[in-house]
Amino acid sequence: MYSMNDLILKKRNGGVLTEEEIRYIVNGYTDGSIPDYQMSAFLMAVWFKGMNDDETVKLTMAMAESGDMLDLSKVKKSIGESAGKNMRIIDKHSTGGVGDKTTLIIGPVLAALGVPVVKMSGRGLGHTGGTIDKLESIPGFSSALSEESFIDQVKRIGFADMCQTGNLAPADKKIYALRDVTGTVDNISLIASSIMSKKLAAGAEVIVLDVKCGSGAFMKDISSAKKLAEIMVSIGKKCGRSVTAVISDMNEPLGRFVGNSLEVMEVVEILKGCGDERLRELSVKLAAEMLLLAEEDVSGDKLSEIINNKNVPHTGTEIACSGEEKDSGRYNAAEKRIKEVIQNGKALQKFREFVAAQGGDTGFIDGSSSLEAAKYMIPVRASESGILVSCDTEKIGLASLHLGGGREKISDEIDPSVGIEICHHLGDKIEKNDTLAILYANDEAKAETAAKFIKEAYKTEAEPTDGENHKLIYEIIR
């Protein structure tokens, strides 16, 4: 029998925990025998002292195995037979950003192409938004699916997104909520184990990770983002999964809107072939990466070898591919197919089917009804003229949080109607008193605080920078 107090002290003093000790902590917190206050102390000790790679893998497996592990073999067999191909089930996850709603674009797109996408999402964490919070801004939408309903929906529609309910990775569900309110969010081991435990429990064979890097991400620089990506890819491989990590930019909000219902409406814009260019570009590129990984008959043995054995560096805004891939045109062909299902409306139809399947009112998609709207629309104006050269994106996230779009403690309820409309991207030339952003608010006092965050976030210069921070994708780890 272990003492939780002794294990807290061991980690606080820099000790390395054994597998048995880690499982004791995870299982004890899951069943309630270890209280919140002791788990909070342990998480803070981990935040200060860290975990080595072996501890991180063991923590991930303990969290994944704290409940049921989904068996999606029947889904694969059913879809593969109907499609006449050997199709692998795929999952995608973002490490968290401001304005990141790519999951809600990519899932319907791939489902429209016959690729099954399974998704277990979380709620908002710190200054970042949560996919489940966005979805639950749709009237009637339920993220609480049974295992049977989840699998059935993937078979019927090709895409399902649920929160951690029932007995799927219950340890992560509890720890995730506690991290959000104890200042222990931005630790590589805790982030990696949280993400990968959900991915392993959800049962996908192929996992694509969007690792955010920059001022609005938990990983502020390339080196830490790369370290997180490498750990998660390593965890996946050790557990028999094919994992790719795309390191993408979060030095400004992704898309035009930040806030739950606002972001859902932006998803609809993209799926109608309109919307913000950067958001559309990243969504297409991530979807293309996922499509090539999922369709084994398209990728072939050579791509499989690339995925398993190579780290491909990237220096521009195009997904890095081998020369052979580019010569064969497979990647370009994948992008073309993705753009086609957006243009012909099939992706939007899949989104409609997905929302309806989980109880949501689909009227907002075609304009017959609308999502909850905020009372006030308040412009935030630029204090000076110049070129927008940088953005402290975390402050944009905090502005949304203060408006009521996020949680400061576990019991907080989110206001789905509030948020921010971003009116300019980095590199834009603005004049004094131009509108930097528009606040969607229900409380004028909260809006004043949010406006201060927005003004503090942006920096202007007389001359443009070299554009180094304007890249969309920095590197891909395979």
C-alpha positions as CSV (number, residue, x, y, z in Angstrom):
1,M,0.0,0.0,0.0
2,Y,1.3,3.4,-1.0
3,S,0.9,6.7,0.8
4,M,-0.2,9.5,-1.5
5,N,1.6,12.0,0.7
6,D,4.8,10.1,0.2
7,L,4.3,10.1,-3.5
8,I,3.6,13.8,-3.6
9,L,6.9,14.4,-1.7
10,K,8.8,12.0,-4.0
11,K,7.7,13.9,-7.1
12,R,8.2,17.3,-5.4
13,N,11.8,16.3,-4.6
14,G,12.4,15.2,-8.2
15,G,12.0,11.5,-7.9
16,V,11.0,9.2,-10.7
17,L,7.7,7.3,-10.1
18,T,7.3,3.6,-10.9
19,E,4.5,2.2,-13.0
20,E,2.9,0.8,-9.9
21,E,3.0,4.2,-8.1
22,I,1.6,6.0,-11.1
23,R,-1.3,3.4,-11.4
24,Y,-2.0,3.8,-7.7
25,I,-2.4,7.6,-8.1
26,V,-4.5,7.4,-11.3
27,N,-6.8,4.6,-10.0
28,G,-7.1,6.2,-6.5
29,Y,-8.1,9.6,-7.9
30,T,-10.6,7.9,-10.3
31,D,-12.3,5.9,-7.6
32,G,-12.4,8.9,-5.2
33,S,-10.0,7.5,-2.6
34,I,-7.5,10.2,-3.4
35,P,-9.2,13.7,-2.8
36,D,-8.9,16.7,-5.0
37,Y,-6.5,18.6,-2.7
38,Q,-3.9,15.8,-2.8
39,M,-4.2,15.4,-6.6
40,S,-3.9,19.1,-7.0
41,A,-0.7,19.0,-5.0
42,F,0.6,16.1,-7.1
43,L,-0.2,17.9,-10.4
44,M,1.7,21.0,-9.1
45,A,4.7,18.9,-8.2
46,V,4.6,17.4,-11.7
47,W,4.3,20.9,-13.2
48,F,7.5,22.0,-11.3
49,K,9.6,18.9,-11.5
50,G,8.3,17.3,-14.7
51,M,8.1,13.7,-15.7
52,N,10.6,11.8,-17.9
53,D,9.4,10.1,-21.1
54,D,9.0,6.7,-19.5
55,E,6.8,8.2,-16.7
56,T,4.7,10.0,-19.3
57,V,4.1,6.8,-21.3
58,K,3.1,5.0,-18.1
59,L,0.8,7.8,-17.0
60,T,-0.8,7.8,-20.4
61,M,-1.5,4.0,-20.3
62,A,-2.8,4.2,-16.8
63,M,-5.2,6.9,-17.7
64,A,-6.3,5.2,-21.0
65,E,-6.9,1.9,-19.1
66,S,-8.7,3.5,-16.2
67,G,-11.9,2.6,-18.1
68,D,-13.2,0.9,-21.3
69,M,-11.2,0.9,-24.5
70,L,-13.5,1.2,-27.6
71,D,-13.3,-1.7,-30.1
72,L,-14.0,-0.2,-33.6
73,S,-13.2,-3.3,-35.6
74,K,-16.8,-3.7,-36.6
75,V,-16.9,-0.1,-37.8
76,K,-13.8,-0.7,-39.9
77,K,-15.1,-3.9,-41.4
78,S,-18.5,-2.4,-42.2
79,I,-17.2,0.8,-43.9
80,G,-14.3,-1.0,-45.6
81,E,-16.7,-3.6,-47.1
82,S,-19.1,-0.9,-48.4
83,A,-16.3,1.3,-49.8
84,G,-14.5,-1.7,-51.3
85,K,-11.2,-0.7,-49.7
86,N,-9.0,-1.2,-46.7
87,M,-10.0,1.9,-44.7
88,R,-8.3,2.8,-41.4
89,I,-10.3,4.7,-38.8
90,I,-8.8,8.0,-38.0
91,D,-8.8,10.6,-35.2
92,K,-7.6,14.1,-35.0
93,H,-6.8,16.3,-32.0
94,S,-5.5,19.9,-31.4
95,T,-3.4,20.7,-28.4
96,G,-5.6,23.8,-27.9
97,G,-5.6,27.3,-29.4
98,V,-7.7,30.4,-29.8
99,G,-10.4,30.3,-32.4
100,D,-9.4,26.7,-33.4
101,K,-12.5,24.9,-34.8
102,T,-10.8,22.7,-37.5
103,T,-12.3,19.5,-36.0
104,L,-15.8,20.6,-36.9
105,I,-14.7,21.2,-40.5
106,I,-12.4,18.2,-41.0
107,G,-14.8,15.6,-39.6
108,P,-17.7,16.2,-42.0
109,V,-15.2,16.7,-44.9
110,L,-13.6,13.3,-44.4
111,A,-16.9,11.6,-43.7
112,A,-18.2,12.9,-47.0
113,L,-15.2,11.2,-48.6
114,G,-16.0,7.9,-46.9
115,V,-13.3,8.1,-44.2
116,P,-14.6,7.3,-40.7
117,V,-13.6,9.9,-38.1
118,V,-13.9,9.1,-34.4
119,K,-13.5,12.0,-32.0
120,M,-13.6,12.3,-28.2
121,S,-13.3,16.0,-27.4
122,G,-12.9,18.1,-24.3
123,R,-14.2,21.3,-22.9
124,G,-12.3,24.6,-22.7
125,L,-9.0,24.5,-20.9
126,G,-7.4,27.7,-19.6
127,H,-7.6,30.4,-22.2
128,T,-8.3,27.9,-25.1
129,G,-11.7,26.9,-26.3
130,G,-13.1,23.4,-26.2
131,T,-14.8,21.6,-29.1
132,I,-17.6,20.2,-26.8
133,D,-18.4,23.8,-25.6
134,K,-18.7,24.9,-29.2
135,L,-21.0,22.0,-30.1
136,E,-23.2,22.5,-27.1
137,S,-23.9,26.0,-28.2
138,I,-26.2,24.4,-30.7
139,P,-29.7,24.0,-29.2
140,G,-30.4,20.3,-28.3
141,F,-26.9,19.0,-29.2
142,S,-25.8,16.2,-26.9
143,S,-22.2,15.2,-26.5
144,A,-23.1,12.4,-24.1
145,L,-23.2,9.3,-26.3
146,S,-23.2,5.7,-25.1
147,E,-20.5,3.5,-26.6
148,E,-23.1,1.7,-28.7
149,S,-24.5,5.0,-30.0
150,F,-21.1,6.4,-30.7
151,I,-20.1,3.3,-32.8
152,D,-23.4,3.2,-34.6
153,Q,-23.2,6.9,-35.6
154,V,-19.7,6.4,-37.0
155,K,-21.0,3.5,-39.1
156,R,-24.1,5.4,-40.3
157,I,-22.7,8.9,-40.8
158,G,-18.9,8.5,-40.7
159,F,-18.3,11.1,-37.9
160,A,-19.2,11.3,-34.2
161,D,-17.8,13.6,-31.5
162,M,-18.5,12.9,-27.9
163,C,-17.2,14.1,-24.5
164,Q,-15.7,11.7,-22.0
165,T,-18.8,10.1,-20.6
166,G,-19.5,6.7,-19.1
167,N,-16.3,4.8,-18.6
168,L,-14.0,6.0,-21.3
169,A,-10.7,7.4,-19.9
170,P,-12.5,8.5,-16.7
171,A,-9.2,9.3,-15.0
172,D,-8.4,11.9,-17.7
173,K,-11.9,13.4,-17.4
174,K,-11.3,14.2,-13.7
175,I,-7.7,15.2,-14.0
176,Y,-8.5,17.4,-17.1
177,A,-11.0,19.4,-15.1
178,L,-8.7,19.8,-12.1
179,R,-5.8,21.0,-14.2
180,D,-8.0,23.8,-15.7
181,V,-8.5,25.4,-12.3
182,T,-5.2,24.7,-10.5
183,G,-2.7,26.4,-12.9
184,T,-1.3,23.1,-14.1
185,V,-2.4,23.1,-17.7
186,D,0.8,23.9,-19.6
187,N,3.0,20.9,-18.7
188,I,4.2,18.7,-21.6
189,S,3.7,15.4,-19.7
190,L,0.2,16.3,-18.5
191,I,-0.8,17.6,-22.0
192,A,0.6,14.5,-23.8
193,S,-0.9,12.0,-21.4
194,S,-4.3,13.7,-21.5
195,I,-4.4,13.8,-25.3
196,M,-3.1,10.4,-26.0
197,S,-5.1,8.6,-23.3
198,K,-8.3,9.8,-24.9
199,K,-7.0,8.9,-28.4
200,L,-6.0,5.4,-27.3
201,A,-9.3,4.8,-25.5
202,A,-11.3,6.0,-28.5
203,G,-9.9,3.2,-30.6
204,A,-8.7,4.9,-33.8
205,E,-5.8,3.2,-35.7
206,V,-4.4,6.5,-37.1
207,I,-4.1,9.7,-35.1
208,V,-3.2,13.1,-36.5
209,L,-2.2,15.7,-33.9
210,D,-2.3,19.4,-34.5
211,V,0.3,20.7,-32.1
212,K,-0.2,24.5,-31.7
213,C,2.9,26.7,-31.3
214,G,3.0,30.4,-30.4
215,S,1.7,33.1,-28.2
216,G,-1.8,31.6,-28.0
217,A,-0.7,28.0,-27.4
218,F,0.5,26.1,-24.4
219,M,3.7,25.5,-26.3
220,K,5.1,29.0,-26.9
221,D,8.2,28.1,-29.0
222,I,9.1,25.5,-31.7
223,S,11.4,23.5,-29.4
224,S,8.8,22.8,-26.8
225,A,6.1,22.2,-29.4
226,K,8.5,19.7,-31.1
227,K,9.2,18.0,-27.8
228,L,5.5,17.6,-27.1
229,A,4.9,16.3,-30.7
230,E,7.7,13.8,-30.4
231,I,6.5,12.4,-27.1
232,M,3.0,11.9,-28.4
233,V,4.1,10.3,-31.6
234,S,6.4,8.0,-29.5
235,I,3.5,7.1,-27.2
236,G,1.3,6.2,-30.2
237,K,3.9,4.0,-31.8
238,K,4.6,2.1,-28.6
239,C,0.9,1.4,-28.4
240,G,0.7,0.2,-32.0
241,R,-0.9,3.3,-33.6
242,S,0.2,5.3,-36.5
243,V,0.6,8.9,-35.3
244,T,1.6,12.1,-37.2
245,A,2.0,15.5,-35.5
246,V,1.6,18.7,-37.4
247,I,3.1,21.8,-35.7
248,S,1.0,24.8,-36.7
249,D,1.0,28.4,-35.9
250,M,-0.9,30.0,-33.0
251,N,0.7,33.5,-33.0
252,E,-2.7,34.9,-33.9
253,P,-6.3,33.6,-33.5
254,L,-7.2,31.0,-36.1
255,G,-10.1,32.3,-38.2
256,R,-12.2,35.3,-37.8
257,F,-14.2,34.5,-34.7
258,V,-13.4,33.4,-31.1
259,G,-16.4,32.2,-29.0
260,N,-18.6,29.2,-29.0
261,S,-21.6,29.9,-31.1
262,L,-19.7,32.4,-33.3
263,E,-17.2,29.7,-34.1
264,V,-19.9,27.2,-35.0
265,M,-21.3,29.7,-37.5
266,E,-17.8,30.2,-38.9
267,V,-17.6,26.4,-39.5
268,V,-20.8,26.7,-41.6
269,E,-19.2,29.5,-43.6
270,I,-16.1,27.4,-44.4
271,L,-18.3,24.4,-45.3
272,K,-20.2,26.6,-47.7
273,G,-16.9,27.5,-49.5
274,C,-16.5,30.9,-47.9
275,G,-14.8,32.2,-44.7
276,D,-11.3,33.0,-43.4
277,E,-8.5,32.0,-45.7
278,R,-6.0,30.8,-43.0
279,L,-8.7,28.7,-41.3
280,R,-9.7,27.2,-44.6
281,E,-6.1,26.5,-45.6
282,L,-5.1,24.7,-42.4
283,S,-8.4,22.7,-42.4
284,V,-7.7,21.5,-46.0
285,K,-4.1,20.6,-45.3
286,L,-4.9,18.7,-42.1
287,A,-7.7,16.9,-43.9
288,A,-5.4,16.0,-46.8
289,E,-2.8,14.5,-44.4
290,M,-5.6,12.5,-42.7
291,L,-7.0,11.3,-46.0
292,L,-3.7,10.0,-47.2
293,L,-3.1,8.2,-43.9
294,A,-6.5,6.7,-43.7
295,E,-6.7,5.3,-47.2
296,E,-4.1,2.6,-47.3
297,D,-4.9,1.7,-50.9
298,V,-4.1,5.3,-51.9
299,S,-1.0,5.7,-49.8
300,G,0.6,2.3,-50.5
301,D,3.6,0.7,-48.9
302,K,6.0,3.6,-49.6
303,L,3.9,6.2,-47.7
304,S,3.5,3.7,-44.8
305,E,7.3,3.5,-44.7
306,I,7.6,7.3,-44.7
307,I,5.0,7.6,-41.9
308,N,6.7,5.1,-39.7
309,N,10.4,5.9,-40.2
310,K,10.9,9.6,-41.1
311,N,10.6,13.0,-39.5
312,V,10.0,15.5,-42.3
313,P,11.1,19.1,-41.6
314,H,9.0,21.9,-43.0
315,T,9.8,25.6,-43.6
316,G,6.7,27.0,-45.4
317,T,3.0,26.8,-45.4
318,E,2.6,23.6,-47.4
319,I,2.4,20.1,-45.8
320,A,5.9,18.5,-46.1
321,C,5.8,15.5,-48.4
322,S,8.5,13.3,-49.9
323,G,9.6,13.9,-53.4
324,E,7.9,10.7,-54.5
325,E,4.6,11.8,-53.0
326,K,4.8,15.2,-54.8
327,D,5.8,13.6,-58.1
328,S,2.9,11.2,-58.0
329,G,0.5,14.0,-57.2
330,R,-1.2,12.0,-54.4
331,Y,-1.2,15.0,-52.0
332,N,-2.5,17.4,-54.6
333,A,-5.1,14.9,-55.5
334,A,-6.2,14.6,-51.9
335,E,-6.5,18.3,-51.6
336,K,-8.6,18.5,-54.7
337,R,-11.0,15.8,-53.4
338,I,-11.4,17.7,-50.2
339,K,-12.1,21.0,-51.9
340,E,-14.6,19.2,-54.2
341,V,-16.8,17.9,-51.3
342,I,-16.8,21.4,-49.9
343,Q,-17.8,23.1,-53.2
344,N,-20.5,20.5,-54.1
345,G,-22.1,20.8,-50.6
346,K,-21.5,17.2,-49.5
347,A,-19.4,18.2,-46.5
348,L,-22.0,20.7,-45.4
349,Q,-24.6,17.9,-45.7
350,K,-22.5,15.6,-43.5
351,F,-22.2,18.4,-40.9
352,R,-26.0,18.7,-41.0
353,E,-26.4,14.9,-40.5
354,F,-23.8,14.9,-37.7
355,V,-25.6,17.7,-35.8
356,A,-29.0,16.1,-36.2
357,A,-27.7,12.7,-35.2
358,Q,-26.6,14.1,-31.8
359,G,-29.9,15.9,-31.2
360,G,-29.0,19.4,-32.5
361,D,-31.3,21.8,-34.2
362,T,-29.9,22.2,-37.7
363,G,-32.0,25.3,-38.6
364,F,-29.0,27.7,-38.0
365,I,-27.2,26.0,-41.0
366,D,-29.7,27.2,-43.5
367,G,-30.9,30.3,-41.6
368,S,-34.4,29.1,-40.6
369,S,-33.3,29.6,-37.0
370,S,-30.3,31.1,-35.2
371,L,-27.9,30.4,-32.4
372,E,-28.0,32.4,-29.2
373,A,-26.9,36.0,-29.9
374,A,-25.2,38.4,-27.5
375,K,-26.9,41.7,-26.4
376,Y,-24.1,44.1,-27.4
377,M,-21.7,44.4,-30.3
378,I,-18.9,46.7,-29.2
379,P,-16.0,47.8,-31.5
380,V,-12.4,47.9,-30.2
381,R,-10.5,50.6,-32.1
382,A,-6.8,50.8,-32.8
383,S,-4.8,53.4,-30.8
384,E,-2.3,54.1,-33.5
385,S,-1.6,53.5,-37.2
386,G,1.0,51.0,-38.5
387,I,1.5,47.4,-39.6
388,L,0.3,44.7,-37.2
389,V,3.5,42.8,-36.5
390,S,2.6,40.7,-33.5
391,C,-0.3,39.4,-31.3
392,D,-0.3,38.1,-27.8
393,T,-2.9,35.6,-28.7
394,E,-3.3,34.3,-25.1
395,K,-4.8,37.8,-24.3
396,I,-7.4,37.3,-27.0
397,G,-8.3,34.0,-25.3
398,L,-8.4,35.7,-21.9
399,A,-10.7,38.4,-23.4
400,S,-13.1,35.8,-24.5
401,L,-12.9,34.1,-21.1
402,H,-13.7,37.3,-19.3
403,L,-16.7,37.9,-21.5
404,G,-18.0,34.6,-20.2
405,G,-16.8,32.3,-23.1
406,G,-14.6,30.2,-20.8
407,R,-14.3,28.9,-17.2
408,E,-12.3,30.2,-14.3
409,K,-13.4,27.4,-12.0
410,I,-15.0,24.0,-12.6
411,S,-18.5,25.1,-11.7
412,D,-18.6,28.0,-14.1
413,E,-21.2,28.0,-16.8
414,I,-20.2,29.2,-20.3
415,D,-22.2,31.9,-22.1
416,P,-22.3,30.5,-25.6
417,S,-23.3,33.8,-27.2
418,V,-20.3,35.9,-26.3
419,G,-17.0,36.2,-28.2
420,I,-14.8,38.3,-30.4
421,E,-14.7,39.0,-34.1
422,I,-11.1,39.5,-35.3
423,C,-11.0,42.2,-38.0
424,H,-7.3,42.0,-39.0
425,H,-4.5,39.5,-39.5
426,L,-0.8,40.0,-38.8
427,G,0.8,41.9,-41.6
428,D,-2.3,44.1,-42.2
429,K,-1.8,47.9,-42.4
430,I,-4.2,49.7,-40.1
431,E,-5.0,53.3,-39.4
432,K,-5.7,54.9,-36.0
433,N,-9.3,54.3,-34.9
434,D,-9.7,51.4,-37.3
435,T,-11.7,48.6,-35.8
436,L,-9.3,45.9,-34.5
437,A,-12.1,43.6,-33.2
438,I,-15.7,43.5,-32.3
439,L,-16.8,42.3,-28.9
440,Y,-20.0,40.2,-28.6
441,A,-21.0,40.8,-25.0
442,N,-23.9,40.6,-22.5
443,D,-22.2,42.6,-19.8
444,E,-20.7,46.0,-20.5
445,A,-18.3,45.9,-17.5
446,K,-16.9,42.6,-18.7
447,A,-16.6,44.1,-22.2
448,E,-14.4,46.9,-20.9
449,T,-12.0,44.4,-19.4
450,A,-12.0,42.4,-22.6
451,A,-11.3,45.5,-24.7
452,K,-8.2,46.2,-22.6
453,F,-6.9,42.7,-23.3
454,I,-7.5,43.2,-27.1
455,K,-5.6,46.5,-27.2
456,E,-2.7,45.1,-25.2
457,A,-2.5,42.0,-27.4
458,Y,-1.6,43.8,-30.7
459,K,1.7,45.5,-31.5
460,T,2.2,47.8,-34.5
461,E,5.3,49.0,-36.3
462,A,5.9,51.5,-39.1
463,E,7.5,48.8,-41.3
464,P,6.5,45.1,-41.8
465,T,8.6,42.3,-40.3
466,D,10.1,39.5,-42.4
467,G,6.9,37.4,-41.9
468,E,8.5,34.7,-39.9
469,N,5.6,34.5,-37.5
470,H,3.1,34.3,-40.4
471,K,3.8,30.7,-41.3
472,L,0.9,28.3,-41.0
473,I,2.8,25.0,-40.6
474,Y,6.3,24.8,-39.2
475,E,7.1,21.1,-39.1
476,I,5.6,17.6,-39.3
477,I,6.8,14.8,-37.0
478,R,6.2,11.2,-38.1
